[in-house]
Amino acid sequence: MTTFDEDSTARDIPSGDSESAACDESTDDATRTDSRRGFLASLGAVGLLGGASPALVGRASAASTDRIEQLKDQYSTVVDVADAGADDTGTESITPVLDKHAGDDTLFVFPPGRYRMNEEFRHTGFDHFGMVGNDATIVPGNYWDFEGPNRRLFRLGVYHTPGRDLLVEGFTIDQTAPDTGIRTIEAQISDGLTVRDIDIVGKHDSGTWGPGLFDVMDPKGTGVVEGFRAPGGGEWVSNTPNDGNLWRGPSGVLISRYHEGTVELVDCQLGGFPDNGLYAGNAKGTVIVRRGVYRNSHASNLRIGGHHSKIVGATVYVDDNPENFTNQRGIRLDQGSWLQVLDTAVVLDKPTGNGITVLNPVESAKIHNSSVTQRTDRTNQAIVVEEKAGPTYIQKSSIEMQGSGNAIEIKGGNDPGEVGCSNITVTGQAPGSVYRNAIRCERNDCSFRDLEIDQPGSDYRRALEINGDDCYVNGGTFETTHHPIIVNGDSAWIESVYSDSYSGYESIRLNDSSSNVTVKDSMLADGVLDVGCDGLTMTGNEVQ
């Protein structure tokens, strides 16, 4: 299909993630036409946005007076934008004033007021530039009033001419009027990126690019985005004035393939975007998500890649299925090495996609001290490790399964590396009607240590099915309706487990595809069913 990138260059985008594909190009718009200045003359005729209540905006994100005074001491030039001529009533666009006064070592201070923008403010190649709001609300024009094709408020640095040392802090963006969704900040910074306390009020309903793009370009550079909040999410593009120019709609925050440094997203909120919540799947550098709430986005709520990227202490909810939102995955690990999900909760209360997915290009990953709750009756897996994903370790985590899916699905492949599962608890009433096994392992050389699986659901629910070779099970309790443990592979070693069927089926079933299986020092409440295992060793076991 044909879509348009941010500078209205036609291109073909594959059927995938539209904003991540097109916006990754993040091309330069330095050659904007002369019509830009001619357009400014018409801005004064535009009135206040209908339906926007000042009581809704400009409060939570205001920087304190003391904070602003501290910041003023850090810049050689401080510009009070209202004193410089920017209209603070929300009537005339302030972009010409910002263009006139932008420079290095410069801080823009926005005093209390409403500031209208009908075209983007673009500032690149700078050194030490900041903007801070004191009860300041930015009021974007609607889709038709805003000068296209560059529908962004603030474009600060571009990938080939990034800025250095950027601060944006303390603004509310009022998108409560119809068709006013817009990218709030697009920042491509070599080093020293700081964005803090940005509140986007209203739903992103224009169908244009989502509210944030943040890249740190220098591999040694760092950045932080803290308190970037867009809980209203976005509208599916077919319901917007931009229908036909974007596939699905916006992501909440994009970190593009130009990102090579380290960026942290701290205490952010993104809700209900049609492409992704956070999309950082193509990042080359490091992306760290600390805490925050990510809710009801399509494709995935958190989607990361890079090297040593991690999600720490975040909460992901899917508790609403808007129209067209048919695959709302919790967390998706796309590519890179040593990706981690730590101390994080995924709660799936509506029909949706999988909880956490480790995709094939991932070289190594860890899921630790986290939880997935799947309370829907749809067949979805809690955790999936794709067939070519590298070594993955799932540790000290809990899974509640009510729907008929796998708590953990480990796909096979050409020996891409072990999956190690340890100290995992699986509970819930999941039936075995579609996917019978709480854990299904298709891969060789996997280990399962100290698992606690209690799945009393109907329809032959099982705890662990081993289809790979040379797998190791040590310790733990396996209690399910059907055979708790099924072995189809070669050289499985099962030691020191307790296995019991609620319905009286044998505790372990060894199919005729299995061979050289060892069962040792285990309590097997209902014995072993051997239907053709070639080489079975039983030692030190007890049968009740």
VOGU-3710 file (C-alpha; in Angstrom, 3 decimals, decimal comma):
1> mttfdedsta> 0,000/0,000/0,000  1,075/3,606/-0,419  1,416/5,975/2,490  3,254/9,210/3,121  6,191/9,866/5,352  6,439/12,915/7,519  7,531/15,140/4,653  4,810/13,888/2,307  7,094/11,723/0,175  5,123/8,823/-1,262
11> rdipsgdses> 6,543/5,422/-0,523  5,469/1,825/-0,160  5,132/0,508/3,342  4,848/-3,247/3,858  1,930/-4,652/5,757  3,515/-4,365/9,179  3,827/-1,505/11,580  3,168/1,606/9,569  4,433/4,324/11,832  7,528/2,373/12,799
21> aacdestdda> 8,356/1,747/9,147  7,722/5,197/7,743  8,735/7,245/10,749  12,022/5,394/11,088  13,105/7,299/8,012  12,451/10,607/9,865  13,609/12,590/6,867  14,767/16,200/6,825  12,360/18,949/5,868  14,941/21,718/5,531
31> trtdsrrgfl> 13,662/22,571/2,063  10,240/23,746/3,151  8,765/26,018/0,524  8,305/29,779/0,651  4,612/29,211/1,238  5,515/28,572/4,889  6,021/32,277/5,566  3,083/33,264/3,443  0,916/31,000/5,509  1,788/32,885/8,711
41> aslgavgllg> -0,297/35,865/7,692  -3,465/33,830/7,961  -2,849/32,542/11,477  -4,175/35,607/13,282  -7,631/34,969/11,890  -7,930/31,615/13,676  -9,940/31,669/16,918  -9,914/29,581/20,089  -10,497/25,868/19,810  -14,117/24,987/20,349
51> gaspalvgra> -14,929/22,777/23,281  -11,548/22,973/25,044  -11,890/23,685/28,738  -8,944/25,471/30,374  -9,849/23,689/33,594  -8,793/20,395/32,009  -5,302/21,425/31,043  -2,171/23,260/32,098  -2,086/22,076/35,709  -0,379/18,751/36,316
61> saastdrieq> 2,628/19,483/34,136  3,534/22,981/35,330  7,112/23,432/36,509  7,436/25,132/39,882  8,629/28,719/40,193  11,713/27,578/42,105  12,494/25,038/39,411  12,223/27,672/36,687  14,487/30,063/38,586  17,076/27,321/38,924
71> lkdqystvvd> 16,918/26,628/35,203  17,354/30,279/34,285  20,778/30,265/35,924  21,884/27,472/33,577  21,449/29,406/30,309  23,137/32,552/29,051  19,953/33,666/27,241  16,477/33,414/28,780  13,447/34,348/26,689  10,029/34,901/28,233
81> vadagaddtg> 8,023/33,980/25,152  5,039/36,119/26,144  7,268/39,150/26,630  8,849/38,346/23,266  5,462/38,638/21,565  3,924/35,165/21,767  0,158/35,343/22,173  -0,852/33,667/25,453  -4,606/33,596/24,811  -4,607/30,742/22,311
91> tesitpvldk> -5,606/32,954/19,376  -2,510/33,411/17,205  0,218/30,911/16,435  3,395/31,379/18,450  5,722/29,598/15,992  7,073/32,819/14,377  8,176/34,062/17,803  9,902/30,782/18,606  11,648/30,776/15,219  12,938/34,322/15,783
101> hagddtlfvf> 14,477/33,713/19,205  15,778/30,133/18,960  19,500/29,762/19,537  22,252/27,998/21,441  22,446/28,217/25,235  18,890/29,549/25,221  15,938/28,799/27,496  12,357/29,565/26,485  10,097/30,218/29,490  6,354/29,926/28,889
111> ppgryrmnee> 4,407/31,806/31,593  0,803/30,826/32,414  -1,403/30,869/29,342  -2,636/29,068/26,260  -0,318/29,021/23,261  -1,659/28,166/19,839  0,474/26,410/17,230  -0,591/25,899/13,616  2,801/24,827/12,273  5,846/23,109/13,659
121> frhtgfdhfg> 8,721/24,809/15,422  11,903/23,317/13,968  15,279/23,833/15,628  18,275/21,637/14,742  22,011/21,488/15,255  21,778/23,425/18,508  23,875/23,194/21,659  22,119/23,620/25,037  18,524/24,587/24,326  15,517/24,340/26,604
131> mvgndativp> 11,803/25,056/26,954  9,964/25,114/30,273  6,312/25,765/31,024  4,770/27,397/34,061  1,094/26,425/33,819  1,476/26,625/30,039  -0,871/24,857/27,638  -0,074/24,282/23,973  -3,186/24,334/21,783  -2,570/22,667/18,403
141> gnywdfegpn> -4,649/23,602/15,402  -6,843/20,914/13,937  -5,897/18,722/10,999  -7,055/21,245/8,376  -5,646/24,358/10,058  -2,243/22,911/10,850  0,296/23,523/8,080  1,133/20,193/6,443  2,685/17,933/5,690  4,831/18,446/8,811
151> rrlfrlgvyh> 2,208/18,013/11,489  4,412/18,266/14,558  4,570/20,856/17,303  8,261/20,712/18,196  10,913/19,170/15,949  14,165/19,448/17,858  17,111/17,974/15,967  17,061/15,638/12,981  19,037/12,464/12,526  21,776/14,041/10,398
161> tpgrdllveg> 21,844/17,377/12,290  20,935/16,464/15,863  20,865/18,880/18,731  22,858/18,500/21,922  21,676/19,055/25,487  17,906/19,502/25,158  15,400/20,177/27,932  11,615/20,224/27,478  9,645/20,345/30,725  6,246/21,178/32,158
171> ftidqtapdt> 3,692/21,460/29,346  0,119/20,381/28,814  -1,022/19,693/25,261  -4,745/20,306/24,808  -6,049/17,884/22,198  -9,626/17,854/23,445  -10,994/19,597/20,346  -11,862/17,335/17,370  -9,096/16,305/14,934  -6,258/17,897/16,922
181> girtieaqis> -4,051/14,869/17,561  -0,473/15,661/16,601  3,113/14,705/17,312  4,031/16,821/20,318  7,818/16,352/20,435  10,180/14,820/17,913  13,689/14,968/19,347  16,833/13,515/17,799  19,679/14,470/20,109  23,319/13,405/20,124
191> dgltvrdidi> 23,556/13,526/23,924  21,778/15,124/26,863  18,084/14,562/26,092  15,677/15,483/28,909  11,897/15,557/28,488  9,869/15,771/31,680  6,234/16,225/32,733  4,334/16,409/29,467  0,582/15,851/29,756  -1,380/15,209/26,583
201> vgkhdsgtwg> -5,069/15,706/27,256  -7,593/14,194/24,861  -7,554/11,468/22,237  -5,166/11,575/19,285  -7,906/11,609/16,655  -6,359/13,215/13,556  -4,693/10,037/12,259  -1,241/11,670/12,060  1,997/10,597/13,757  1,809/9,800/17,447
211> pglfdvmdpk> 2,789/12,198/20,235  6,475/11,372/20,768  9,690/10,380/18,977  12,896/10,300/21,023  16,322/9,241/19,691  19,775/9,573/21,220  22,144/9,470/18,278  25,609/9,151/19,849  26,350/5,577/21,011  27,747/7,082/24,223
221> gtgvvegfra> 24,919/9,584/24,611  22,118/9,379/27,168  18,614/10,704/27,592  15,583/10,513/29,841  11,890/10,936/29,121  10,045/11,161/32,432  6,346/11,644/33,005  5,343/11,712/29,344  1,623/10,989/29,613  -0,809/10,300/26,782
231> pgggewvsnt> -3,427/8,050/28,410  -6,162/8,963/25,922  -4,558/6,900/23,169  -5,355/7,313/19,499  -8,077/6,732/16,939  -7,920/4,098/14,200  -6,861/5,917/11,029  -9,980/5,040/9,033  -11,978/7,115/11,532  -9,777/10,195/11,064
241> pndgnlwrgp> -9,263/12,907/8,424  -5,909/11,301/7,529  -7,491/8,076/6,302  -5,468/6,568/3,451  -2,162/8,174/4,448  -1,252/5,977/7,407  -1,811/2,302/8,101  -3,739/1,587/11,303  -2,781/4,866/12,966  -0,194/6,298/15,344
251> sgvlisryhe> 2,027/4,728/17,957  2,259/6,506/21,286  6,045/6,888/21,445  8,527/5,896/18,747  12,239/5,274/19,203  13,610/4,788/15,705  16,419/2,839/14,105  18,607/5,946/14,357  18,723/5,568/18,129  22,183/4,294/19,131
261> gtvelvdcql> 22,668/5,681/22,647  20,728/5,025/25,845  17,302/6,457/26,599  15,182/5,838/29,691  11,400/6,226/29,794  10,409/6,762/33,414  6,863/6,814/34,829  5,235/7,304/31,446  1,636/6,532/30,509  0,417/5,495/27,083
271> ggfpdnglya> -3,031/4,215/26,349  -4,888/2,755/23,428  -2,821/3,574/20,324  -3,645/1,669/17,113  -0,068/0,892/16,017  1,886/0,345/19,271  2,082/1,974/22,678  5,866/2,283/22,854  7,567/1,184/19,634  11,332/0,759/19,984
281> gnakgtvivr> 11,676/-2,498/18,081  14,257/-1,243/15,576  16,459/0,626/18,037  20,180/-0,096/17,763  21,049/1,310/21,175  19,590/0,738/24,627  16,019/1,461/25,694  15,070/1,282/29,373  11,455/1,471/30,510  11,104/2,161/34,222
291> rgvyrnshas> 7,688/1,832/35,809  4,770/3,482/34,051  1,394/2,228/32,805  0,789/1,054/29,237  -2,777/0,245/28,311  -4,867/-1,167/25,462  -2,644/-0,427/22,475  -2,864/-2,491/19,333  0,039/-4,615/18,007  1,840/-4,282/21,359
301> nlrigghhsk> 1,817/-2,060/24,396  5,583/-2,238/24,893  7,767/-3,240/21,965  11,524/-3,002/22,391  14,788/-4,012/20,760  18,438/-3,051/20,924  21,187/-4,193/23,242  20,779/-4,552/27,002  17,351/-2,934/26,734  14,970/-3,677/29,565
311> ivgatvyvdd> 11,543/-3,102/31,046  11,612/-2,634/34,825  8,587/-2,315/37,077  6,090/-1,474/34,337  2,396/-2,372/34,313  0,584/-3,382/31,133  -3,203/-3,658/31,005  -5,539/-4,807/28,290  -9,035/-4,180/29,613  -10,691/-2,643/26,560
321> npenftnqrg> -10,952/-3,758/22,922  -11,744/-0,724/20,766  -13,009/-1,231/17,246  -10,331/-2,814/14,996  -8,036/-3,567/17,953  -7,826/-7,305/17,359  -4,284/-8,126/18,524  -3,309/-6,261/21,679  -0,118/-7,939/22,831  1,331/-7,006/26,175
331> irldqgswlq> 5,114/-6,963/25,590  7,023/-7,789/22,430  10,806/-8,254/22,390  11,795/-7,717/18,768  15,552/-7,964/18,243  18,903/-7,483/19,906  20,842/-9,013/22,769  20,097/-9,515/26,450  16,649/-7,983/26,511  15,062/-8,135/29,951
341> vldtavvldk> 11,597/-7,904/31,496  11,984/-7,358/35,238  9,476/-6,802/38,073  6,725/-6,187/35,514  3,036/-7,135/35,449  0,937/-7,880/32,355  -2,816/-8,145/32,946  -5,047/-9,336/30,109  -8,692/-8,909/31,052  -10,090/-8,748/27,511
351> ptgngitvln> -9,608/-10,923/24,405  -6,225/-9,926/23,096  -2,813/-11,120/21,905  -0,136/-12,907/23,900  1,267/-11,565/27,134  5,042/-11,541/26,451  6,602/-12,643/23,153  10,310/-13,208/22,475  10,736/-12,998/18,705  13,200/-14,822/16,457
361> pvesakihns> 15,797/-12,017/16,044  16,338/-11,819/19,814  19,789/-13,177/20,627  19,181/-13,558/24,374  16,519/-12,565/26,891  15,422/-12,809/30,505  12,025/-12,526/32,197  12,454/-12,204/35,962  10,169/-11,594/38,950  7,271/-10,733/36,658
371> svtqrtdrtn> 3,684/-11,859/36,209  1,184/-12,473/33,447  -2,519/-12,717/34,198  -4,744/-14,030/31,405  -8,374/-13,883/32,511  -10,063/-14,094/29,117  -11,746/-17,057/27,488  -9,817/-16,512/24,246  -6,906/-18,762/23,384  -3,787/-16,708/24,024
381> qaivveekag> -0,412/-17,673/25,402  1,052/-15,903/28,411  4,721/-16,194/27,367  5,974/-17,288/23,934  9,568/-17,950/22,897  9,695/-18,153/19,107  11,557/-20,974/17,363  14,731/-19,064/16,437  15,011/-16,861/19,499  18,257/-17,289/21,401
391> ptyiqkssie> 18,753/-18,438/25,001  15,924/-17,207/27,195  15,540/-17,439/30,968  12,204/-17,172/32,782  12,690/-16,908/36,523  10,749/-16,285/39,744  7,572/-15,384/37,895  3,879/-16,174/38,204  1,258/-16,874/35,563  -2,496/-17,082/35,990
401> mqgsgnaiei> -4,232/-18,798/33,077  -8,011/-18,829/32,753  -8,222/-19,179/28,963  -7,184/-22,292/27,040  -3,662/-21,261/26,137  -0,129/-22,152/27,119  1,305/-20,381/30,121  4,682/-20,824/28,404  5,116/-21,926/24,802  8,701/-22,761/23,821
411> kggndpgevg> 8,959/-23,269/20,097  11,604/-25,463/18,466  14,100/-24,745/15,737  17,688/-25,539/14,926  19,017/-25,600/18,467  19,052/-21,820/18,972  19,860/-22,183/22,674  18,290/-23,324/25,895  15,239/-21,941/27,593  15,601/-22,122/31,339
421> csnitvtgqa> 12,468/-21,939/33,500  12,900/-21,764/37,263  10,728/-20,908/40,275  7,611/-20,342/38,182  4,059/-20,636/39,499  1,175/-21,402/37,129  -2,395/-21,260/38,467  -5,928/-20,782/37,142  -8,820/-22,768/35,732  -7,591/-22,933/32,124
431> pgsvyrnair> -9,184/-25,847/30,258  -7,233/-28,092/27,900  -9,741/-27,724/25,084  -7,381/-25,984/22,612  -3,857/-25,892/24,041  -3,750/-28,648/26,626  -0,435/-27,892/28,284  0,441/-25,194/30,773  4,015/-25,444/29,434  4,762/-26,825/25,982
441> cerndcsfrd> 8,419/-27,331/25,047  9,458/-28,042/21,460  13,135/-27,173/21,958  16,191/-29,221/22,958  18,318/-28,633/26,043  15,688/-26,841/28,093  15,489/-26,941/31,885  12,587/-26,716/34,320  13,483/-26,198/37,966  11,140/-25,835/40,935
451> leidqpgsdy> 7,940/-25,212/39,001  4,611/-25,059/40,835  1,807/-25,828/38,393  -1,759/-26,182/39,638  -4,245/-26,311/36,731  -7,473/-28,097/37,699  -9,321/-27,011/34,548  -11,361/-29,365/32,394  -10,692/-31,043/29,030  -7,438/-32,853/29,704
461> rraleingdd> -5,400/-29,959/31,067  -1,725/-30,909/31,469  1,233/-29,264/33,208  4,332/-29,942/31,073  4,794/-31,536/27,663  8,377/-32,168/26,571  8,835/-32,640/22,838  12,511/-31,620/22,648  15,559/-33,728/23,476  17,925/-33,580/26,453
471> cyvnggtfet> 15,533/-31,634/28,674  15,894/-31,518/32,452  13,199/-31,293/35,128  14,208/-30,904/38,768  11,935/-30,219/41,716  8,468/-28,748/41,766  4,826/-29,750/41,938  2,700/-30,682/38,920  -1,059/-31,027/39,523  -3,533/-31,040/36,638
481> thhpiivngd> -6,662/-32,772/35,415  -4,995/-35,037/32,826  -1,450/-36,497/32,813  0,597/-33,721/34,463  3,812/-34,581/32,584  4,035/-35,883/28,990  7,341/-36,887/27,376  7,823/-37,326/23,630  11,525/-36,481/23,291  14,822/-38,253/23,862
491> sawiesvysd> 16,938/-38,284/27,028  14,609/-36,390/29,364  15,733/-36,376/33,000  13,016/-35,926/35,644  14,085/-35,711/39,276  12,586/-34,843/42,672  9,136/-33,835/41,465  5,642/-34,319/42,872  3,107/-35,158/40,157  -0,603/-35,830/40,692
501> sysgyesirl> -3,671/-35,942/38,414  -6,944/-34,624/39,844  -8,781/-37,192/37,713  -6,624/-40,218/38,468  -4,592/-40,303/35,259  -1,004/-41,494/35,506  1,387/-38,849/36,812  3,763/-39,196/33,850  3,003/-40,443/30,355  5,862/-41,628/28,129
511> ndsssnvtvk> 4,797/-41,880/24,498  6,352/-44,157/21,905  8,336/-41,251/20,468  10,258/-40,936/23,740  13,508/-42,716/24,554  16,196/-42,927/27,235  14,070/-41,243/29,895  15,187/-41,141/33,541  12,704/-40,606/36,386  14,392/-40,341/39,780
521> dsmladgvld> 13,524/-39,657/43,428  10,020/-38,407/42,642  6,601/-38,760/44,231  4,276/-40,018/41,485  0,802/-40,125/42,988  -0,660/-42,107/40,105  2,358/-43,924/38,693  3,787/-43,910/35,157  2,095/-44,809/31,878  4,704/-46,162/29,457
531> vgcdgltmtg> 3,224/-46,632/25,981  6,464/-47,433/24,176  9,421/-45,512/25,599  12,656/-47,000/24,299  14,815/-47,115/27,395  13,273/-46,076/30,722  15,220/-45,802/33,988  13,223/-45,540/37,230  15,025/-45,162/40,541  14,094/-44,017/44,040
541> nevq> 10,511/-43,078/43,170  7,375/-43,424/45,312  3,848/-44,138/44,168  0,925/-43,360/46,476
//
